[in-house]
């Protein structure tokens, strides 16, 4: 058994692995555990329950309540940071000298403590201030004010990343961005469920599929655009939308669509595997989308816009279109993938993602 011990500090409970950010966290934990690393997981908790399943991969799992107080809005710190500051977490991390992997800018406040900064590594999931700027553009009223205000504070706060030992950035674009802070920055692509890289099945009734977490504003805006500009105009093929969503009446907003919400993992995998074409869209260029990687696990064609592609290695495996007319033309004219194309896609995923050894080498460098 390895004697390598690692603290991981997560912005949210990473199980169930049912939305983008926590998918990367959970499957990274799994890969590290399977490589013999002993993990003490520290997780903020709000809205999601404690998970017994995490104990399968962690020596210890500790939870810290996120304190969402209205007065935090007026702090110099971003709300996503201020609401996670916890003295108990500081105390726990100081019980030994194991390296610390902080997931996301959310808990980067730890870098203000020099004794922790000297053994802290930061995993970035986005350039957060750019993500919030994008949210501000796509909303209005008080929420737009909040996103703009948070974006400004995040832009100032993110300079703290220079205190980390190393940054593991999730995309090529993010890697180039964080290098400007003069800190060692490595590109570490996302971790995700690769237990079945290609879920290839033939559907008796071929359909187009859009899937994503519909609790997220970015995905709601994407679905609105696709519905109005593409899905209403598609002919001779069914369109299915699948996603996680707390607002079950969302189905009423998109008459004519087959909407399937809150599916089990198996149900979603079955739906993914049978899709003739995966249609994805984003109004923001922020990191690698896990829903794109899920689509790449299948043998279906994939249509995206430029904002979905932040990694050069993925461009040859998708059709990149940016207007409604281009989407509709491609939907009508795409041919099924060949066996060689499927094999090449599978090899690309196995060679470029879930790369745990470079992470271990950096965390435990002597």
Backbone torsions as a table, in degrees:
resi	resn	phi	psi	omega
1	UNK	NA	135.3	179.7
2	UNK	-65.7	148.1	174.6
3	UNK	-100.9	13.7	-179.3
4	UNK	-82.4	118.3	-177.9
5	UNK	-111.3	138.1	-177.6
6	UNK	-137.3	132.2	168.4
7	UNK	-87.6	132.5	170.0
8	UNK	-119.3	127.5	179.7
9	UNK	-110.0	113.0	-175.3
10	UNK	-106.5	143.8	-179.4
11	UNK	-72.9	-16.3	-178.4
12	UNK	-155.3	164.8	177.3
13	UNK	-66.5	119.1	-171.0
14	UNK	-84.8	13.2	174.1
15	UNK	-142.2	134.5	4.5
16	UNK	-69.2	148.5	-179.6
17	UNK	-83.4	78.9	-169.9
18	UNK	-123.8	11.5	168.6
19	UNK	-152.0	162.3	-166.6
20	UNK	-41.5	-62.4	-174.3
21	UNK	-59.5	-46.4	-176.1
22	UNK	-75.2	-21.9	174.3
23	UNK	-60.2	-46.5	178.8
24	UNK	-62.3	-43.5	-178.8
25	UNK	-64.4	-48.7	-175.0
26	UNK	-63.6	-48.6	-176.2
27	UNK	-73.5	-20.0	170.7
28	UNK	-70.3	-43.6	176.1
29	UNK	-58.6	-45.5	-179.2
30	UNK	-61.1	-45.3	-178.9
31	UNK	-66.3	-40.3	177.8
32	UNK	-64.3	-43.9	178.3
33	UNK	-59.6	-45.7	-178.7
34	UNK	-67.8	-16.5	175.7
35	UNK	-93.6	5.5	175.0
36	UNK	92.5	8.8	179.4
37	UNK	-83.0	132.6	175.2
38	UNK	-87.0	128.2	-172.1
39	UNK	-117.7	131.1	165.8
40	UNK	-106.2	112.7	-177.4
41	UNK	-95.3	128.7	174.7
42	UNK	-115.1	120.7	-173.7
43	UNK	-128.9	131.2	166.8
44	UNK	-66.3	148.6	-179.5
45	UNK	-134.2	129.6	176.6
46	UNK	-167.0	122.1	176.2
47	UNK	82.4	-26.5	178.6
48	UNK	-112.5	154.8	-176.2
49	UNK	-89.3	160.6	170.9
50	UNK	-61.6	148.8	-175.5
51	UNK	-120.6	117.2	175.2
52	UNK	-66.2	-28.0	-176.0
53	UNK	-61.8	-30.0	-178.3
54	UNK	-64.3	-25.2	-179.9
55	UNK	-66.4	-17.3	177.0
56	UNK	-65.3	-28.0	-174.9
57	UNK	-114.9	-6.5	-174.8
58	UNK	-124.5	143.0	174.2
59	UNK	-65.2	-41.7	178.5
60	UNK	-142.7	149.5	173.7
61	UNK	-130.7	121.2	-177.6
62	UNK	-121.5	141.0	-176.1
63	UNK	-117.8	144.3	-178.8
64	UNK	-133.2	119.6	-176.2
65	UNK	-66.3	129.7	175.2
66	UNK	-77.5	128.4	-174.5
67	UNK	-99.9	93.4	-176.5
68	UNK	-92.0	91.2	-178.4
69	UNK	-110.0	140.2	-177.0
70	UNK	-58.5	-31.1	-178.8
71	UNK	-68.5	-18.9	177.0
72	UNK	-64.1	-20.7	178.6
73	UNK	-63.8	-23.2	-175.6
74	UNK	-103.0	10.0	175.8
75	UNK	-76.1	156.2	173.8
76	UNK	-68.2	-21.4	179.9
77	UNK	-85.8	149.0	174.8
78	UNK	-58.8	147.9	-178.8
79	UNK	-58.8	-38.8	-178.2
80	UNK	-67.2	-18.2	177.7
81	UNK	-93.7	-53.1	-176.5
82	UNK	-55.4	-39.0	-176.3
83	UNK	-73.2	-6.2	-178.8
84	UNK	-110.0	-4.0	-179.9
85	UNK	-64.0	131.1	-173.9
86	UNK	-149.3	119.7	-179.0
87	UNK	-66.6	-33.7	179.0
88	UNK	-63.0	-38.4	177.2
89	UNK	-62.4	-43.6	176.9
90	UNK	-55.8	-46.5	-178.7
91	UNK	-61.8	-42.7	-178.8
92	UNK	-65.6	-40.1	-178.6
93	UNK	-68.6	-23.0	-178.6
94	UNK	-88.5	2.2	-179.7
95	UNK	-75.1	-18.0	175.1
96	UNK	-152.2	179.4	-175.9
97	UNK	-108.8	24.2	179.6
98	UNK	-65.9	149.2	175.9
99	UNK	-60.3	154.5	-177.5
100	UNK	-120.6	126.2	174.5
101	UNK	-108.5	111.3	-179.3
102	UNK	-94.4	123.8	-179.8
103	UNK	-91.2	107.8	176.5
104	UNK	87.7	158.7	178.5
105	UNK	-67.1	-15.9	-174.8
106	UNK	-54.0	-38.4	-179.0
107	UNK	-110.0	20.7	179.4
108	UNK	-71.2	-6.1	173.5
109	UNK	-57.6	-23.3	178.5
110	UNK	-60.8	-25.6	-178.4
111	UNK	-70.7	-12.1	175.7
112	UNK	-73.4	-11.3	178.8
113	UNK	-102.8	106.8	-170.0
114	UNK	-59.4	-35.2	-179.3
115	UNK	-66.3	-25.7	176.9
116	UNK	-89.7	-35.8	-177.2
117	UNK	-59.0	-33.3	-176.0
118	UNK	-70.0	-8.5	175.8
119	UNK	-132.9	24.5	-177.6
120	UNK	-109.6	131.7	177.1
121	UNK	-114.7	143.2	-174.2
122	UNK	-116.6	125.3	172.4
123	UNK	-97.3	118.1	178.0
124	UNK	-98.6	136.8	-179.8
125	UNK	-104.7	-16.0	179.8
126	UNK	-159.4	167.8	156.9
127	UNK	-87.7	97.1	-164.2
128	UNK	-59.7	-39.4	-176.7
129	UNK	-66.8	-32.6	176.5
130	UNK	-69.0	-36.7	177.7
131	UNK	-62.4	-43.3	-179.5
132	UNK	-72.0	-31.9	173.9
133	UNK	-61.9	-40.2	177.8
134	UNK	-64.3	-40.5	177.4
135	UNK	-62.9	-39.3	-179.3
136	UNK	-62.4	-37.0	-178.6
137	UNK	-68.8	-24.2	-173.6
138	UNK	-106.3	18.1	176.2
139	UNK	-143.1	-175.9	-176.8
140	UNK	-148.5	174.5	176.2
141	UNK	67.2	-145.1	-176.3
142	UNK	-62.2	-36.5	-179.9
143	UNK	-66.3	-37.7	177.0
144	UNK	-63.4	-41.8	176.9
145	UNK	-60.8	-44.6	-179.4
146	UNK	-61.0	-47.5	-177.6
147	UNK	-64.4	-39.1	178.4
148	UNK	-65.3	-44.2	-179.2
149	UNK	-64.1	-43.6	179.8
150	UNK	-65.9	-39.1	179.1
151	UNK	-60.8	-42.1	178.8
152	UNK	-63.7	-42.2	-179.5
153	UNK	-69.9	-36.2	178.1
154	UNK	-66.1	-38.1	179.1
155	UNK	-61.4	-39.9	177.9
156	UNK	-73.0	-42.1	-174.8
157	UNK	-68.3	-32.3	-170.8
158	UNK	-65.4	-12.3	175.6
159	UNK	-61.2	-18.0	-179.4
160	UNK	-65.3	-18.7	-178.0
161	UNK	-59.9	-23.1	-179.5
162	UNK	-63.4	-15.5	-179.6
163	UNK	-86.3	-11.2	-179.1
164	UNK	-74.1	159.1	176.5
165	UNK	-72.0	-34.4	-178.1
166	UNK	-164.1	150.0	174.4
167	UNK	-111.6	133.6	172.5
168	UNK	-106.1	102.8	-176.4
169	UNK	-91.6	146.1	-170.0
170	UNK	-85.1	-15.8	-177.9
171	UNK	-141.3	165.1	177.5
172	UNK	-59.7	-45.2	-178.0
173	UNK	-62.6	-43.1	179.7
174	UNK	-66.2	-36.3	178.5
175	UNK	-59.9	-47.5	179.6
176	UNK	-63.4	-36.7	-179.3
177	UNK	-65.0	-49.4	-173.6
178	UNK	-74.7	-18.5	176.6
179	UNK	-63.2	-22.8	-177.4
180	UNK	-67.4	-16.1	179.4
181	UNK	-83.6	1.9	176.6
182	UNK	75.8	17.8	-179.2
183	UNK	-109.6	146.0	178.0
184	UNK	-57.4	123.0	-176.6
185	UNK	-129.4	124.5	-179.7
186	UNK	-116.4	143.5	175.6
187	UNK	-82.4	116.8	177.1
188	UNK	-123.3	99.3	-177.7
189	UNK	-59.0	165.0	-175.7
190	UNK	-62.8	155.6	169.3
191	UNK	-101.2	140.2	179.3
192	UNK	-156.5	178.2	-176.8
193	UNK	-73.0	105.0	179.7
194	UNK	-108.3	17.2	-177.7
195	UNK	-64.5	-25.9	176.2
196	UNK	-139.8	86.6	-171.4
197	UNK	-63.3	-36.2	-179.7
198	UNK	-123.5	115.6	-180.0
199	UNK	-102.0	70.2	-169.8
200	UNK	-89.7	109.7	173.3
201	UNK	-135.3	153.8	178.7
202	UNK	-96.9	126.0	178.4
203	UNK	-91.0	137.1	177.8
204	UNK	-68.3	-27.1	178.6
205	UNK	-124.4	85.9	-176.7
206	UNK	-53.3	140.6	-177.2
207	UNK	-142.7	160.5	173.0
208	UNK	-93.7	140.5	-177.5
209	UNK	-128.0	132.0	164.6
210	UNK	-115.8	131.0	176.4
211	UNK	-137.3	150.5	179.6
212	UNK	172.5	168.9	178.2
213	UNK	-78.6	105.8	-175.3
214	UNK	-81.4	3.7	169.0
215	UNK	-79.0	-15.8	-176.6
216	UNK	-91.1	127.8	-177.2
217	UNK	-54.7	-42.3	-179.2
218	UNK	-56.8	-42.1	-179.8
219	UNK	-74.0	-33.1	175.6
220	UNK	-62.7	-43.7	179.2
221	UNK	-64.9	-38.7	178.8
222	UNK	-63.3	-44.3	180.0
223	UNK	-65.4	-39.7	177.3
224	UNK	-57.7	-45.7	-178.9
225	UNK	-64.7	-46.4	-178.8
226	UNK	-63.6	-41.0	-178.5
227	UNK	-62.4	-49.6	-175.1
228	UNK	-72.4	-34.0	-171.3
229	UNK	-104.1	-20.4	-174.8
230	UNK	-125.8	-59.1	-169.8
231	UNK	-62.9	-35.7	179.1
232	UNK	-68.1	-17.5	-176.3
233	UNK	-105.4	-5.5	179.3
234	UNK	-69.5	137.5	-178.3
235	UNK	-120.4	145.5	170.2
236	UNK	65.7	18.9	174.7
237	UNK	-152.0	140.4	-179.7
238	UNK	-73.9	149.9	175.4
239	UNK	-117.6	127.3	178.0
240	UNK	-118.7	137.1	174.7
241	UNK	-117.3	129.2	179.3
242	UNK	-128.2	144.1	178.6
243	UNK	179.1	166.8	173.6
244	UNK	-83.6	133.0	-178.3
245	UNK	-160.7	129.9	177.3
246	UNK	-81.0	-26.2	-178.6
247	UNK	-91.7	91.7	-172.9
248	UNK	-69.7	-15.0	179.4
249	UNK	-81.2	2.4	179.5
250	UNK	-58.0	-27.1	179.6
251	UNK	-58.2	-30.4	-178.4
252	UNK	-70.6	-17.6	-177.4
253	UNK	-81.2	-12.5	-173.9
254	UNK	-132.2	67.4	-179.3
255	UNK	-58.1	138.2	179.0
256	UNK	96.7	-13.7	178.6
257	UNK	-95.4	145.6	172.6
258	UNK	-88.6	101.8	-175.4
259	UNK	-107.7	127.0	-178.1
260	UNK	-123.7	115.2	-171.7
261	UNK	-109.2	148.4	171.2
262	UNK	54.0	50.6	178.8
263	UNK	-75.5	157.2	170.9
264	UNK	-71.6	165.9	178.0
265	UNK	-57.3	-43.3	-178.5
266	UNK	-65.5	-41.6	178.6
267	UNK	-62.8	-42.2	179.3
268	UNK	-66.9	-42.9	178.7
269	UNK	-59.9	-41.9	178.4
270	UNK	-61.9	-40.1	179.7
271	UNK	-68.3	-42.7	177.7
272	UNK	-59.9	-43.2	-173.6
273	UNK	-67.9	-27.6	-176.2
274	UNK	-91.9	-4.0	-175.8
275	UNK	-71.0	131.5	173.9
276	UNK	-71.0	-41.2	-178.4
277	UNK	-142.9	131.8	173.5
278	UNK	-96.7	123.4	-179.9
279	UNK	-111.7	117.5	-178.1
280	UNK	-127.3	154.8	-177.1
281	UNK	-157.6	145.8	175.9
282	UNK	-147.2	143.9	176.0
283	UNK	-93.8	0.3	-179.9
284	UNK	-130.7	138.8	175.3
285	UNK	-97.5	87.8	-175.5
286	UNK	-135.1	98.2	174.4
287	UNK	68.9	-175.2	177.2
288	UNK	-90.4	130.3	-178.3
289	UNK	-82.7	126.0	-180.0
290	UNK	-64.5	-28.1	178.5
291	UNK	-67.0	-28.0	174.7
292	UNK	-68.7	-42.2	177.9
293	UNK	-64.0	-37.3	176.4
294	UNK	-61.3	-41.5	178.6
295	UNK	-65.8	-36.4	179.9
296	UNK	-67.8	-18.1	176.9
297	UNK	-72.2	-12.1	-174.8
298	UNK	-103.5	-179.6	177.2
299	UNK	-103.5	15.4	179.4
300	UNK	-85.4	155.9	171.7
301	UNK	-68.0	156.2	-177.7
302	UNK	-132.9	126.8	176.1
303	UNK	-116.1	128.0	-178.9
304	UNK	-138.1	170.4	169.6
305	UNK	-105.2	174.8	-175.2
306	UNK	-54.8	-36.4	-175.5
307	UNK	-66.1	-18.5	179.5
308	UNK	-82.8	-12.9	-173.9
309	UNK	-112.1	103.4	177.6
310	UNK	-114.3	8.9	179.8
311	UNK	-131.5	125.3	-178.8
312	UNK	-60.6	-31.1	-175.0
313	UNK	-66.9	-15.4	-176.4
314	UNK	-98.0	-13.5	-170.2
315	UNK	-61.7	-34.0	-176.4
316	UNK	-79.0	-2.3	-176.6
317	UNK	-107.5	3.4	-179.0
318	UNK	-136.7	164.5	170.9
319	UNK	-100.1	121.2	-176.9
320	UNK	-99.6	114.8	179.8
321	UNK	-130.9	153.7	-174.6
322	UNK	-129.4	-11.2	177.8
323	UNK	-116.9	159.9	179.0
324	UNK	-59.8	-39.1	-179.7
325	UNK	-63.0	-40.5	178.7
326	UNK	-66.2	-41.2	177.8
327	UNK	-59.5	-49.2	-176.4
328	UNK	-64.3	-41.1	179.3
329	UNK	-63.9	-41.7	-178.4
330	UNK	-69.0	-38.3	178.3
331	UNK	-58.6	-38.9	-176.1
332	UNK	-78.3	-22.2	-168.9
333	UNK	-118.7	1.4	179.0
334	UNK	-72.3	137.4	175.3
335	UNK	-95.9	152.0	177.6
336	UNK	-58.1	150.3	177.6
337	UNK	-66.7	146.4	174.2
338	UNK	-82.1	165.9	177.1
339	UNK	-59.5	-37.9	179.3
340	UNK	-65.2	-41.7	179.3
341	UNK	-64.1	-38.0	178.1
342	UNK	-66.1	-44.3	179.3
343	UNK	-62.8	-41.2	179.4
344	UNK	-65.0	-40.3	177.9
345	UNK	-62.8	-43.9	-179.9
346	UNK	-62.4	-42.9	179.8
347	UNK	-64.8	-41.0	179.1
348	UNK	-59.5	-43.3	-180.0
349	UNK	-64.2	-43.7	-177.3
350	UNK	-68.5	-28.9	-177.0
351	UNK	-88.2	-19.8	-171.3
352	UNK	-115.8	-7.5	-177.2
353	UNK	-131.4	163.5	-177.2
354	UNK	59.5	41.9	-176.9
355	UNK	-88.9	85.9	-173.2
356	UNK	-80.4	-30.4	-173.9
357	UNK	-65.3	-41.7	175.7
358	UNK	-60.5	-32.5	177.5
359	UNK	-67.3	-46.6	179.1
360	UNK	-61.6	-43.4	-178.5
361	UNK	-59.7	-38.3	-178.5
362	UNK	-75.5	-41.3	-177.2
363	UNK	-66.2	-33.8	-173.1
364	UNK	-117.3	27.5	176.7
365	UNK	-63.1	139.0	-178.3
366	UNK	-90.4	NA	NA
